Amino acid sequence: MAVGVLALQGSFNEHIAALRRLGVKGVEIRKPEQLQSVRALIIPGGESTTMAKLAEYHNLFPALREFVKMGKPVWGTCAGLIFLANKASGQKTGGQELIGGLNCTVHRNFFGSQIQSFEAELSVPEIVTKEGGSPTFRGVFIRAPGILEVGPEVQVLAEVPVPYRKPAKSDPADGNLEENAGSEKKVIVAVKQGNLLATAFHPELTADTRWHSYFLKMVDELSQEASSSTLEDDPTLPEPPKYELPIFQQ
């Protein structure tokens, strides 16, 4: 199984290292034609505006959108989440181009600036049920986005409580951040929708590979579903080989 990692900027090397620990080859993706050689794609964390400009320069957006529309698995972390969202607020002047496909609205710098980065223990029942290990996962949030709204088809995987704060900018979507003084709200930080997985934090910056293992199993499941559909259409075709993924050990 070869998994592509968008390698324009950001933490792509860390994702490739995590895949390697699970016995999977990570392929650096910088050109549209390279997407044809991989079954799935990870879009890493980084500076989303810079990544968007580089993707536009290399004419990657049409190929990335087609990759998503074809139903191939894509996982976006931090900046990658912003890329996959249908709508994004809190952007720099002029905005940035998005891939889209994930029915949600994301706030680009929901948790503030670089100095407001933090780590938090996340309860992710979906991951624990499928991967085992610790009941929580260490989330590394670096100038992280937050998911303000999701569509009915989007599965929420993780949330974190956010203390009261007023919007930093006059953005219509920031009205959703208003809370009564002294109260707390929760903001969504991980979701799944069909072939798309997205996290506002950086699993690749921890030694815990459960998120990567979860994504690889998602790739395998979607591949088997697609193969089953093809076999139903033409039963004369041979069944594709099945892949056994490594079991996570804490």
TORRO-108896 format. One record per atom (N, C-alpha, C): residue number from 1; residue in three letters; x, y, z. Coordinates in steps of 0.02 Angstrom, whole numbers. Each point is the difference from the previous one (the first is absolute). Last residue first. Example, Ala and Ser with C-alpha at 12.3 -4.5 7.8 and 13.67 -1.06 7.14 Angstrom:
2
<2, SER, <642, -112, 354>>
<2, SER, <42, 59, 3>>
<2, SER, <-39, 55, 37>>
<1, ALA, <15, -286, -4>>
<1, ALA, <-45, 59, 0>>
<1, ALA, <45, 60, 0>>
***
This chain:
250
<250, GLN, <40, -18, 1112>>
<250, GLN, <15, 62, 37>>
<250, GLN, <68, -5, 33>>
<249, GLN, <-96, -112, -230>>
<249, GLN, <20, -19, 67>>
<249, GLN, <23, 62, 36>>
<248, PHE, <-152, -77, -235>>
<248, PHE, <33, 50, 41>>
<248, PHE, <16, -28, 69>>
<247, ILE, <-13, -139, -235>>
<247, ILE, <-40, 15, 59>>
<247, ILE, <38, 48, 44>>
<246, PRO, <16, -25, -280>>
<246, PRO, <29, -18, 65>>
<246, PRO, <-45, 19, 58>>
<245, LEU, <-104, -64, -241>>
<245, LEU, <37, 55, 30>>
<245, LEU, <28, -21, 68>>
<244, GLU, <-72, -128, -240>>
<244, GLU, <-4, -5, 73>>
<244, GLU, <44, 55, 30>>
<243, TYR, <-136, -41, -249>>
<243, TYR, <59, 24, 37>>
<243, TYR, <-12, -6, 74>>
<242, LYS, <-91, -130, -241>>
<242, LYS, <-17, 36, 61>>
<242, LYS, <63, 18, 39>>
<241, PRO, <-55, -40, -280>>
<241, PRO, <32, -24, 62>>
<241, PRO, <-20, 42, 59>>
<240, PRO, <-174, -24, -205>>
<240, PRO, <65, 30, 13>>
<240, PRO, <31, -28, 64>>
<239, GLU, <-171, -136, -170>>
<239, GLU, <1, 42, 60>>
<239, GLU, <70, 28, 12>>
<238, PRO, <-91, -58, -252>>
<238, PRO, <28, -32, 60>>
<238, PRO, <-3, 48, 59>>
<237, LEU, <-180, 3, -208>>
<237, LEU, <64, 28, 21>>
<237, LEU, <25, -35, 63>>
<236, THR, <-213, -41, -104>>
<236, THR, <54, -39, -31>>
<236, THR, <68, 26, 21>>
<235, PRO, <-219, 98, 60>>
<235, PRO, <22, -56, 43>>
<235, PRO, <56, -41, -31>>
<234, ASP, <-98, 255, -21>>
<234, ASP, <30, -49, -45>>
<234, ASP, <29, -57, 41>>
<233, ASP, <-130, 166, 107>>
<233, ASP, <-14, 21, -68>>
<233, ASP, <27, -51, -51>>
<232, GLU, <45, -32, 227>>
<232, GLU, <-72, -8, -10>>
<232, GLU, <-19, 19, -71>>
<231, LEU, <220, 35, 68>>
<231, LEU, <-13, -72, -10>>
<231, LEU, <-74, -13, -11>>
<230, THR, <69, 219, 54>>
<230, THR, <23, -18, -67>>
<230, THR, <-14, -73, -16>>
<229, SER, <-45, 79, 217>>
<229, SER, <-47, 31, -47>>
<229, SER, <18, -18, -72>>
<228, SER, <145, -66, 169>>
<228, SER, <-61, -39, 4>>
<228, SER, <-51, 26, -49>>
<227, SER, <199, 121, 26>>
<227, SER, <13, -62, -36>>
<227, SER, <-62, -44, -1>>
<226, ALA, <-5, 200, 124>>
<226, ALA, <2, 15, -71>>
<226, ALA, <10, -63, -41>>
<225, GLU, <7, -21, 232>>
<225, GLU, <-68, 18, -21>>
<225, GLU, <-2, 14, -74>>
<224, GLN, <209, -39, 98>>
<224, GLN, <-38, -62, -5>>
<224, GLN, <-72, 13, -22>>
<223, SER, <140, 185, 40>>
<223, SER, <24, -37, -58>>
<223, SER, <-39, -64, -10>>
<222, LEU, <-41, 129, 191>>
<222, LEU, <-27, 33, -58>>
<222, LEU, <21, -35, -64>>
<221, GLU, <90, -80, 202>>
<221, GLU, <-72, -11, -1>>
<221, GLU, <-31, 31, -63>>
<220, ASP, <230, 39, 42>>
<220, ASP, <-12, -70, -18>>
<220, ASP, <-75, -14, -6>>
<219, VAL, <66, 212, 77>>
<219, VAL, <21, -9, -70>>
<219, VAL, <-17, -71, -24>>
<218, MET, <-30, 46, 226>>
<218, MET, <-51, 34, -38>>
<218, MET, <14, -7, -75>>
<217, LYS, <162, -75, 147>>
<217, LYS, <-57, -46, -1>>
<217, LYS, <-59, 29, -38>>
<216, LEU, <185, 138, 31>>
<216, LEU, <18, -55, -45>>
<216, LEU, <-56, -53, -4>>
<215, PHE, <-23, 181, 153>>
<215, PHE, <-7, 23, -69>>
<215, PHE, <16, -56, -49>>
<214, TYR, <34, -44, 228>>
<214, TYR, <-72, 9, -13>>
<214, TYR, <-11, 20, -73>>
<213, SER, <220, -7, 78>>
<213, SER, <-26, -68, -8>>
<213, SER, <-74, 2, -17>>
<212, HIS, <101, 202, 53>>
<212, HIS, <25, -23, -65>>
<212, HIS, <-25, -71, -15>>
<211, TRP, <-49, 92, 210>>
<211, TRP, <-37, 36, -52>>
<211, TRP, <22, -23, -69>>
<210, ARG, <113, -89, 189>>
<210, ARG, <-68, -26, -8>>
<210, ARG, <-40, 37, -53>>
<209, THR, <240, 15, 93>>
<209, THR, <-17, -8, -72>>
<209, THR, <-72, -23, -11>>
<208, ASP, <170, 137, 187>>
<208, ASP, <-61, -41, -4>>
<208, ASP, <-22, -4, -73>>
<207, ALA, <180, 137, 85>>
<207, ALA, <22, -69, -12>>
<207, ALA, <-59, -48, -8>>
<206, THR, <-7, 269, -70>>
<206, THR, <2, -42, 60>>
<206, THR, <26, -69, -20>>
<205, LEU, <-48, 177, -156>>
<205, LEU, <52, 27, 46>>
<205, LEU, <2, -37, 66>>
<204, GLU, <-160, -42, -178>>
<204, GLU, <66, -18, -26>>
<204, GLU, <56, 26, 45>>
<203, PRO, <-236, 50, 34>>
<203, PRO, <19, -67, 24>>
<203, PRO, <71, -19, -22>>
<202, HIS, <-128, 240, 25>>
<202, HIS, <54, -32, -36>>
<202, HIS, <18, -69, 28>>
<201, PHE, <-242, 167, -15>>
<201, PHE, <63, -8, 35>>
<201, PHE, <49, -42, -41>>
<200, ALA, <-227, 42, -63>>
<200, ALA, <27, 67, 10>>
<200, ALA, <68, -2, 32>>
<199, THR, <-121, -188, -167>>
<199, THR, <16, 16, 70>>
<199, THR, <30, 69, 4>>
<198, ALA, <-148, -185, -180>>
<198, ALA, <34, 64, 13>>
<198, ALA, <9, 10, 75>>
<197, LEU, <-80, -176, -227>>
<197, LEU, <16, 2, 71>>
<197, LEU, <37, 66, 13>>
<196, LEU, <-159, -130, -211>>
<196, LEU, <39, 56, 27>>
<196, LEU, <7, -5, 76>>
<195, ASN, <-136, -136, -160>>
<195, ASN, <71, -13, -13>>
<195, ASN, <46, 52, 31>>
<194, GLY, <-235, -3, 100>>
<194, GLY, <13, -43, -58>>
<194, GLY, <74, -16, -6>>
<193, GLN, <-18, 158, 177>>
<193, GLN, <-57, 1, -46>>
<193, GLN, <17, -42, -61>>
<192, LYS, <88, 84, 270>>
<192, LYS, <5, -48, -55>>
<192, LYS, <-63, 6, -42>>
<191, VAL, <155, 150, 205>>
<191, VAL, <-61, -22, -33>>
<191, VAL, <16, -52, -54>>
<190, ALA, <99, 172, 224>>
<190, ALA, <13, -59, -43>>
<190, ALA, <-66, -25, -28>>
<189, VAL, <13, 191, 145>>
<189, VAL, <69, 0, -23>>
<189, VAL, <18, -62, -41>>
<188, ILE, <-214, 174, 114>>
<188, ILE, <17, -63, -33>>
<188, ILE, <71, 4, -27>>
<187, VAL, <-97, 132, 221>>
<187, VAL, <10, 9, -71>>
<187, VAL, <23, -67, -30>>
<186, LYS, <-142, 100, 233>>
<186, LYS, <45, -47, -31>>
<186, LYS, <5, 14, -74>>
<185, LYS, <-46, 165, 226>>
<185, LYS, <-30, -35, -56>>
<185, LYS, <50, -51, -25>>
<184, GLU, <-53, 157, 241>>
<184, GLU, <44, -35, -46>>
<184, GLU, <-41, -30, -57>>
<183, SER, <-21, 225, 186>>
<183, SER, <-23, -65, -22>>
<183, SER, <52, -32, -45>>
<182, GLY, <16, 224, 95>>
<182, GLY, <8, -51, 52>>
<182, GLY, <-23, -69, -21>>
<181, ALA, <-104, 202, -133>>
<181, ALA, <62, 4, 40>>
<181, ALA, <0, -53, 55>>
<180, ASN, <-134, -46, -226>>
<180, ASN, <-9, 40, 60>>
<180, ASN, <64, -1, 41>>
<179, GLU, <26, -28, -262>>
<179, GLU, <-29, -38, 55>>
<179, GLU, <-10, 47, 59>>
<178, GLU, <75, -10, -286>>
<178, GLU, <-23, 39, 58>>
<178, GLU, <-32, -47, 52>>
<177, LEU, <81, -61, -224>>
<177, LEU, <47, -10, 55>>
<177, LEU, <-23, 35, 64>>
<176, ASN, <-109, 10, -219>>
<176, ASN, <-11, -65, 31>>
<176, ASN, <45, -12, 60>>
<175, GLY, <18, 192, -140>>
<175, GLY, <-56, 6, 45>>
<175, GLY, <-15, -66, 35>>
<174, ASP, <163, 29, -175>>
<174, ASP, <24, 3, 69>>
<174, ASP, <-56, 10, 50>>
<173, ALA, <-26, 1, -241>>
<173, ALA, <-1, -67, 29>>
<173, ALA, <23, 0, 73>>
<172, PRO, <5, 203, -129>>
<172, PRO, <-69, -22, 14>>
<172, PRO, <-2, -69, 34>>
<171, ASP, <206, 166, 32>>
<171, ASP, <-18, -51, -49>>
<171, ASP, <-70, -24, 16>>
<170, SER, <187, 174, 93>>
<170, SER, <-70, 9, -18>>
<170, SER, <-17, -46, -58>>
<169, LYS, <193, -58, 186>>
<169, LYS, <-12, 40, -59>>
<169, LYS, <-75, 6, -13>>
<168, ALA, <83, -116, 188>>
<168, ALA, <59, 43, -11>>
<168, ALA, <-11, 47, -58>>
<167, PRO, <-191, -109, 175>>
<167, PRO, <32, -7, -65>>
<167, PRO, <57, 50, -9>>
<166, LYS, <-54, -78, 248>>
<166, LYS, <-35, 37, -52>>
<166, LYS, <37, -8, -66>>
<165, ARG, <-21, -179, 213>>
<165, ARG, <42, 51, -30>>
<165, ARG, <-40, 36, -53>>
<164, TYR, <-16, -213, 205>>
<164, TYR, <-29, 58, -33>>
<164, TYR, <54, 45, -29>>
<163, PRO, <65, -256, 27>>
<163, PRO, <-22, 54, 44>>
<163, PRO, <-27, 58, -40>>
<162, VAL, <-2, -260, -78>>
<162, VAL, <34, 63, -15>>
<162, VAL, <-26, 54, 47>>
<161, PRO, <17, -292, -34>>
<161, PRO, <-32, 58, 29>>
<161, PRO, <41, 63, -14>>
<160, VAL, <-6, -216, -169>>
<160, VAL, <35, 25, 60>>
<160, VAL, <-38, 60, 27>>
<159, GLU, <-42, -239, -168>>
<159, GLU, <-13, 70, 16>>
<159, GLU, <46, 19, 59>>
<158, ALA, <-40, -213, -206>>
<158, ALA, <30, 29, 61>>
<158, ALA, <-17, 73, 6>>
<157, LEU, <-96, -147, -170>>
<157, LEU, <43, -48, 34>>
<157, LEU, <29, 27, 65>>
<156, VAL, <-223, 34, -183>>
<156, VAL, <46, 35, 46>>
<156, VAL, <38, -52, 40>>
<155, GLN, <-121, -11, -251>>
<155, GLN, <6, -33, 65>>
<155, GLN, <51, 37, 42>>
<154, VAL, <-169, 73, -217>>
<154, VAL, <67, 2, 29>>
<154, VAL, <0, -32, 69>>
<153, GLU, <-193, 45, -145>>
<153, GLU, <36, -61, -21>>
<153, GLU, <70, -4, 30>>
<152, PRO, <-151, 190, 32>>
<152, PRO, <-28, -60, 32>>
<152, PRO, <37, -64, -17>>
<151, GLY, <137, 234, -3>>
<151, GLY, <-61, -24, -30>>
<151, GLY, <-23, -64, 33>>
<150, VAL, <147, 197, 127>>
<150, VAL, <6, -59, -43>>
<150, VAL, <-69, -18, -28>>
<149, GLU, <154, 221, 128>>
<149, GLU, <-63, -32, -19>>
<149, GLU, <14, -60, -44>>
<148, LEU, <180, 119, 106>>
<148, LEU, <-56, 36, 28>>
<148, LEU, <-67, -35, -12>>
<147, ILE, <273, -68, 27>>
<147, ILE, <-58, -12, -44>>
<147, ILE, <-62, 29, 33>>
<146, GLY, <272, 74, 16>>
<146, GLY, <-55, -32, 35>>
<146, GLY, <-58, -7, -48>>
<145, PRO, <294, 33, -10>>
<145, PRO, <-68, 19, -19>>
<145, PRO, <-51, -35, 45>>
<144, ALA, <264, 65, 73>>
<144, ALA, <-46, -49, -28>>
<144, ALA, <-68, 30, -21>>
<143, ARG, <247, 38, 87>>
<143, ARG, <-36, 51, -38>>
<143, ARG, <-58, -34, -38>>
<142, ILE, <96, -179, 112>>
<142, ILE, <48, 53, -17>>
<142, ILE, <-35, 50, -47>>
<141, PHE, <-47, -226, 173>>
<141, PHE, <-34, 54, -36>>
<141, PHE, <49, 57, -11>>
<140, VAL, <-14, -278, 69>>
<140, VAL, <47, 57, -4>>
<140, VAL, <-30, 52, -46>>
<139, GLY, <-96, -220, 158>>
<139, GLY, <-8, 43, -58>>
<139, GLY, <48, 59, 3>>
<138, ARG, <-28, -263, 105>>
<138, ARG, <31, 65, 10>>
<138, ARG, <-5, 41, -64>>
<137, PHE, <-172, -196, 94>>
<137, PHE, <52, 13, -49>>
<137, PHE, <28, 70, 12>>
<136, THR, <-142, -208, 152>>
<136, THR, <4, 67, -28>>
<136, THR, <58, 5, -49>>
<135, PRO, <-51, -203, 115>>
<135, PRO, <-68, 26, -12>>
<135, PRO, <0, 71, -27>>
<134, SER, <200, -187, -49>>
<134, SER, <-22, 47, 51>>
<134, SER, <-70, 27, -15>>
<133, GLY, <41, -219, -133>>
<133, GLY, <49, 44, 31>>
<133, GLY, <-31, 46, 52>>
<132, GLY, <-125, -102, -230>>
<132, GLY, <21, -18, 68>>
<132, GLY, <48, 51, 29>>
<131, GLU, <-123, -10, -222>>
<131, GLU, <72, -8, 5>>
<131, GLU, <25, -21, 69>>
<130, LYS, <-237, 38, -63>>
<130, LYS, <30, -35, -57>>
<130, LYS, <74, -15, 8>>
<129, THR, <-126, 118, 169>>
<129, THR, <-38, -61, -15>>
<129, THR, <35, -41, -54>>
<128, VAL, <87, 213, 57>>
<128, VAL, <13, -49, 53>>
<128, VAL, <-35, -66, -15>>
<127, ILE, <-39, 182, -145>>
<127, ILE, <68, -24, -7>>
<127, ILE, <15, -55, 52>>
<126, GLU, <-210, 108, 9>>
<126, GLU, <6, -36, -63>>
<126, GLU, <69, -31, -8>>
<125, PRO, <-49, 146, 188>>
<125, PRO, <-26, -69, 5>>
<125, PRO, <8, -41, -63>>
<124, VAL, <125, 211, 106>>
<124, VAL, <-19, -18, -68>>
<124, VAL, <-24, -72, 0>>
<123, SER, <84, 221, 165>>
<123, SER, <-39, -61, 3>>
<123, SER, <-25, -14, -71>>
<122, LEU, <225, 146, 83>>
<122, LEU, <-63, -5, -36>>
<122, LEU, <-33, -67, 11>>
<121, GLU, <192, 182, 114>>
<121, GLU, <-20, -70, -3>>
<121, GLU, <-70, -4, -30>>
<120, ALA, <187, 198, -53>>
<120, ALA, <-58, -19, 40>>
<120, ALA, <-14, -75, -8>>
<119, GLU, <183, 232, -53>>
<119, GLU, <-13, -72, -6>>
<119, GLU, <-58, -17, 46>>
<118, PHE, <84, 242, -139>>
<118, PHE, <-7, -38, 61>>
<118, PHE, <-8, -74, -15>>
<117, SER, <46, 283, -97>>
<117, SER, <-1, -72, -14>>
<117, SER, <-2, -39, 65>>
<116, GLN, <18, 243, -36>>
<116, GLN, <-58, -29, 33>>
<116, GLN, <-9, -74, -18>>
<115, ILE, <169, 142, -96>>
<115, ILE, <14, -3, 72>>
<115, ILE, <-58, -29, 40>>
<114, GLN, <-21, 36, -238>>
<114, GLN, <51, -51, 15>>
<114, GLN, <12, -8, 75>>
<113, SER, <-235, 109, -53>>
<113, SER, <65, 4, -33>>
<113, SER, <46, -57, 21>>
<112, GLY, <-272, -33, 16>>
<112, GLY, <45, 56, 9>>
<112, GLY, <67, -9, -35>>
<111, PHE, <-203, -144, -2>>
<111, PHE, <31, -2, 66>>
<111, PHE, <53, 54, 10>>
<110, PHE, <-123, -24, -210>>
<110, PHE, <-49, 1, 55>>
<110, PHE, <33, 7, 68>>
<109, ASN, <61, 31, -253>>
<109, ASN, <42, 5, 61>>
<109, ASN, <-44, 5, 61>>
<108, ARG, <-110, -51, -209>>
<108, ARG, <71, -13, -15>>
<108, ARG, <45, 2, 62>>
<107, HIS, <-256, -80, -18>>
<107, HIS, <31, 65, 14>>
<107, HIS, <75, -11, -1>>
<106, VAL, <-211, -140, -128>>
<106, VAL, <58, -1, 45>>
<106, VAL, <25, 71, 10>>
<105, THR, <-226, -158, -86>>
<105, THR, <28, 67, 0>>
<105, THR, <56, 1, 52>>
<104, CYS, <-112, -214, -157>>
<104, CYS, <8, 34, 64>>
<104, CYS, <25, 71, -12>>
<103, ASN, <-26, -230, -140>>
<103, ASN, <-56, 45, 13>>
<103, ASN, <5, 31, 69>>
<102, LEU, <184, -92, -186>>
<102, LEU, <-20, -13, 69>>
<102, LEU, <-52, 53, 20>>
<101, GLY, <92, 15, -213>>
<101, GLY, <-24, -69, 4>>
<101, GLY, <-25, -18, 69>>
<100, GLY, <199, 187, -102>>
<100, GLY, <-70, -12, 14>>
<100, GLY, <-17, -74, 2>>
<99, ILE, <202, 157, -48>>
<99, ILE, <-17, -60, -38>>
<99, ILE, <-74, -15, 8>>
<98, LEU, <106, 254, 14>>
<98, LEU, <-13, -60, 38>>
<98, LEU, <-14, -59, -47>>
<97, GLU, <129, 265, 5>>
<97, GLU, <-38, -50, -35>>
<97, GLU, <-6, -63, 43>>
<96, GLN, <20, 251, 105>>
<96, GLN, <41, -52, -31>>
<96, GLN, <-45, -51, -34>>
<95, GLY, <-3, 283, 95>>
<95, GLY, <-20, -69, 8>>
<95, GLY, <49, -49, -31>>
<94, GLY, <-12, 253, 23>>
<94, GLY, <2, -33, -65>>
<94, GLY, <-19, -73, 3>>
<93, THR, <92, 104, 220>>
<93, THR, <-29, 41, -53>>
<93, THR, <8, -34, -68>>
<92, LYS, <0, -169, 199>>
<92, LYS, <37, 61, -14>>
<92, LYS, <-34, 38, -56>>
<91, GLN, <-155, -159, 151>>
<91, GLN, <56, -5, -46>>
<91, GLN, <36, 67, -7>>
<90, GLY, <-205, -84, 129>>
<90, GLY, <61, 21, 34>>
<90, GLY, <61, -3, -45>>
<89, SER, <-195, -169, -60>>
<89, SER, <-1, 70, 21>>
<89, SER, <66, 16, 34>>
<88, ALA, <-110, -196, -185>>
<88, ALA, <50, 20, 50>>
<88, ALA, <-7, 73, 16>>
<87, LYS, <-130, -234, -131>>
<87, LYS, <1, 71, 17>>
<87, LYS, <52, 13, 53>>
<86, ASN, <-21, -216, -94>>
<86, ASN, <-38, 36, -51>>
<86, ASN, <2, 76, 11>>
<85, ALA, <200, -173, 80>>
<85, ALA, <-64, 29, 19>>
<85, ALA, <-34, 35, -59>>
<84, LEU, <225, -102, 2>>
<84, LEU, <-56, -45, -17>>
<84, LEU, <-68, 31, 14>>
<83, PHE, <209, 115, 51>>
<83, PHE, <-2, -15, -72>>
<83, PHE, <-63, -38, -19>>
<82, ILE, <48, 38, 229>>
<82, ILE, <-23, 62, -33>>
<82, ILE, <-8, -13, -75>>
<81, LEU, <95, -172, 124>>
<81, LEU, <-70, 7, 16>>
<81, LEU, <-29, 61, -35>>
<80, GLY, <230, -31, -11>>
<80, GLY, <-35, -47, -44>>
<80, GLY, <-75, 0, 11>>
<79, ALA, <145, 121, 143>>
<79, ALA, <-10, 35, -63>>
<79, ALA, <-37, -44, -51>>
<78, CYS, <-3, -124, 203>>
<78, CYS, <9, 72, 10>>
<78, CYS, <-11, 40, -65>>
<77, THR, <4, -240, -61>>
<77, THR, <16, 19, 69>>
<77, THR, <14, 74, 2>>
<76, GLY, <-135, -193, -171>>
<76, GLY, <31, 65, 9>>
<76, GLY, <12, 15, 73>>
<75, TRP, <-50, -219, -183>>
<75, TRP, <2, 22, 70>>
<75, TRP, <37, 67, 3>>
<74, VAL, <-133, -177, -190>>
<74, VAL, <43, 58, 12>>
<74, VAL, <-6, 20, 73>>
<73, PRO, <-74, -212, -195>>
<73, PRO, <7, 25, 69>>
<73, PRO, <50, 57, 5>>
<72, LYS, <-155, -50, -220>>
<72, LYS, <62, -25, 29>>
<72, LYS, <10, 31, 70>>
<71, GLY, <-181, 39, -169>>
<71, GLY, <-12, -40, 60>>
<71, GLY, <63, -29, 31>>
<70, MET, <-39, 157, -192>>
<70, MET, <3, -70, -18>>
<70, MET, <-12, -46, 60>>
<69, LYS, <16, 237, 25>>
<69, LYS, <-63, -18, -32>>
<69, LYS, <-2, -74, -20>>
<68, VAL, <202, 92, 90>>
<68, VAL, <-53, -2, 51>>
<68, VAL, <-65, -25, -30>>
<67, PHE, <177, 36, -147>>
<67, PHE, <19, -55, 45>>
<67, PHE, <-55, -10, 53>>
<66, GLU, <-14, 187, -142>>
<66, GLU, <-21, -61, -35>>
<66, GLU, <15, -62, 43>>
<65, ARG, <74, 208, 78>>
<65, ARG, <-73, -3, 3>>
<65, ARG, <-26, -63, -34>>
<64, LEU, <230, 41, -12>>
<64, LEU, <-19, -15, 69>>
<64, LEU, <-76, -5, 7>>
<63, ALA, <90, 68, -208>>
<63, ALA, <15, -71, 12>>
<63, ALA, <-20, -21, 71>>
<62, PRO, <-21, 231, -62>>
<62, PRO, <-47, -43, -38>>
<62, PRO, <10, -74, 13>>
<61, PHE, <153, 153, 109>>
<61, PHE, <-69, 1, 25>>
<61, PHE, <-48, -41, -42>>
<60, LEU, <244, 44, -40>>
<60, LEU, <-20, -60, 35>>
<60, LEU, <-75, -2, 18>>
<59, ASN, <182, 152, -118>>
<59, ASN, <-63, -21, -32>>
<59, ASN, <-27, -65, 31>>
<58, HIS, <194, 140, 69>>
<58, HIS, <12, -65, -32>>
<58, HIS, <-63, -30, -33>>
<57, TYR, <-13, 209, 115>>
<57, TYR, <57, 7, -46>>
<57, TYR, <14, -65, -38>>
<56, GLU, <-163, 1, 172>>
<56, GLU, <-24, 35, -59>>
<56, GLU, <55, 7, -52>>
<55, ALA, <58, -91, 206>>
<55, ALA, <-44, -47, -36>>
<55, ALA, <-27, 32, -64>>
<54, LEU, <125, 135, 145>>
<54, LEU, <43, -49, -33>>
<54, LEU, <-41, -50, -40>>
<53, LYS, <-116, 156, 130>>
<53, LYS, <35, 35, -54>>
<53, LYS, <45, -48, -39>>
<52, ALA, <-110, -81, 193>>
<52, ALA, <-48, 14, -54>>
<52, ALA, <33, 34, -59>>
<51, MET, <126, -37, 195>>
<51, MET, <-12, -63, -34>>
<51, MET, <-48, 10, -58>>
<50, THR, <40, 184, 139>>
<50, THR, <60, -16, -40>>
<50, THR, <-11, -64, -39>>
<49, THR, <-169, 61, 150>>
<49, THR, <3, 48, -56>>
<49, THR, <59, -15, -45>>
<48, SER, <-26, -130, 200>>
<48, SER, <-50, -15, -52>>
<48, SER, <3, 47, -59>>
<47, GLU, <188, -95, 165>>
<47, GLU, <-29, 66, -9>>
<47, GLU, <-47, -4, -60>>
<46, GLY, <35, -222, 139>>
<46, GLY, <49, 49, -25>>
<46, GLY, <-33, 68, -2>>
<45, GLY, <-57, -292, 19>>
<45, GLY, <-4, 66, 29>>
<45, GLY, <55, 44, -27>>
<44, PRO, <-82, -202, -159>>
<44, PRO, <27, 13, 67>>
<44, PRO, <-16, 69, 27>>
<43, ILE, <-117, -192, -163>>
<43, ILE, <19, 70, -8>>
<43, ILE, <22, 24, 69>>
<42, ILE, <-24, -253, -131>>
<42, ILE, <0, 39, 63>>
<42, ILE, <22, 71, -16>>
<41, LEU, <-112, -223, -150>>
<41, LEU, <41, 60, 6>>
<41, LEU, <-8, 30, 70>>
<40, ALA, <-30, -247, -167>>
<40, ALA, <-27, 46, 49>>
<40, ALA, <48, 59, 8>>
<39, ARG, <44, -175, -154>>
<39, ARG, <-69, -19, 15>>
<39, ARG, <-35, 49, 46>>
<38, VAL, <208, 37, -193>>
<38, VAL, <-16, -13, 70>>
<38, VAL, <-74, -15, 9>>
<37, SER, <117, 68, -208>>
<37, SER, <36, -58, 25>>
<37, SER, <-16, -18, 72>>
<36, GLN, <-84, 193, -128>>
<36, GLN, <-23, -61, -34>>
<36, GLN, <32, -63, 29>>
<35, LEU, <58, 228, 62>>
<35, LEU, <-59, -26, 35>>
<35, LEU, <-25, -65, -30>>
<34, GLN, <177, 134, -95>>
<34, GLN, <22, -47, 52>>
<34, GLN, <-58, -29, 40>>
<33, GLU, <-22, 172, -171>>
<33, GLU, <4, -68, -27>>
<33, GLU, <22, -51, 53>>
<32, PRO, <-14, 239, 52>>
<32, PRO, <-64, -32, -11>>
<32, PRO, <5, -73, -22>>
<31, LYS, <197, 106, 151>>
<31, LYS, <-27, 12, -67>>
<31, LYS, <-65, -38, -10>>
<30, ARG, <126, -13, 202>>
<30, ARG, <11, 70, -16>>
<30, ARG, <-29, 19, -68>>
<29, ILE, <21, -205, 210>>
<29, ILE, <-40, 23, -57>>
<29, ILE, <12, 75, -10>>
<28, GLU, <120, -234, 126>>
<28, GLU, <-5, 73, -2>>
<28, GLU, <-35, 22, -65>>
<27, VAL, <-29, -237, 136>>
<27, VAL, <26, 29, -62>>
<27, VAL, <-10, 76, 1>>
<26, GLY, <17, -230, 178>>
<26, GLY, <-27, 67, -11>>
<26, GLY, <33, 31, -60>>
<25, LYS, <-42, -267, 99>>
<25, LYS, <40, 48, -38>>
<25, LYS, <-37, 66, -9>>
<24, VAL, <-19, -189, 205>>
<24, VAL, <-32, 25, -60>>
<24, VAL, <44, 53, -33>>
<23, GLY, <20, -120, 222>>
<23, GLY, <17, -43, -57>>
<23, GLY, <-31, 21, -65>>
<22, LEU, <-3, 110, 222>>
<22, LEU, <-54, -48, -10>>
<22, LEU, <12, -45, -60>>
<21, ARG, <150, 175, 54>>
<21, ARG, <-3, -40, 62>>
<21, ARG, <-55, -53, -4>>
<20, ARG, <19, 158, -175>>
<20, ARG, <55, -49, -2>>
<20, ARG, <0, -45, 61>>
<19, LEU, <-151, 181, -10>>
<19, LEU, <-20, -54, -46>>
<19, LEU, <53, -54, -2>>
<18, ALA, <53, 193, 120>>
<18, ALA, <-52, -38, 35>>
<18, ALA, <-25, -58, -42>>
<17, ALA, <153, 150, -97>>
<17, ALA, <34, -40, 51>>
<17, ALA, <-51, -42, 38>>
<16, ILE, <-81, 153, -157>>
<16, ILE, <34, -55, -35>>
<16, ILE, <35, -46, 50>>
<15, HIS, <-98, 198, 82>>
<15, HIS, <-52, -48, -22>>
<15, HIS, <32, -61, -33>>
<14, GLU, <142, 176, 59>>
<14, GLU, <-24, -34, 60>>
<14, GLU, <-55, -50, -17>>
<13, ASN, <84, 141, -171>>
<13, ASN, <50, -51, 20>>
<13, ASN, <-23, -39, 61>>
<12, PHE, <-130, 185, -78>>
<12, PHE, <-8, -60, -41>>
<12, PHE, <50, -54, 18>>
<11, SER, <-75, 236, 94>>
<11, SER, <25, -60, 34>>
<11, SER, <-9, -64, -41>>
<10, GLY, <23, 255, -115>>
<10, GLY, <-29, -26, 61>>
<10, GLY, <29, -67, 21>>
<9, GLN, <-20, 78, -260>>
<9, GLN, <23, 38, 59>>
<9, GLN, <-31, -33, 61>>
<8, LEU, <-16, -101, -215>>
<8, LEU, <15, 68, -22>>
<8, LEU, <31, 41, 56>>
<7, ALA, <-87, -246, -41>>
<7, ALA, <66, 20, 25>>
<7, ALA, <20, 69, -26>>
<6, LEU, <-211, -195, 46>>
<6, LEU, <12, 63, -35>>
<6, LEU, <62, 33, 31>>
<5, VAL, <-46, -262, -9>>
<5, VAL, <0, 53, 50>>
<5, VAL, <17, 65, -37>>
<4, GLY, <-95, -273, -58>>
<4, GLY, <31, 63, -17>>
<4, GLY, <-4, 49, 57>>
<3, VAL, <8, -278, -9>>
<3, VAL, <-40, 57, 20>>
<3, VAL, <37, 64, -16>>
<2, ALA, <-5, -282, -65>>
<2, ALA, <37, 63, -3>>
<2, ALA, <-47, 57, 16>>
<1, MET, <13, -283, 38>>
<1, MET, <-42, 60, 0>>
<1, MET, <44, 62, 0>>
***
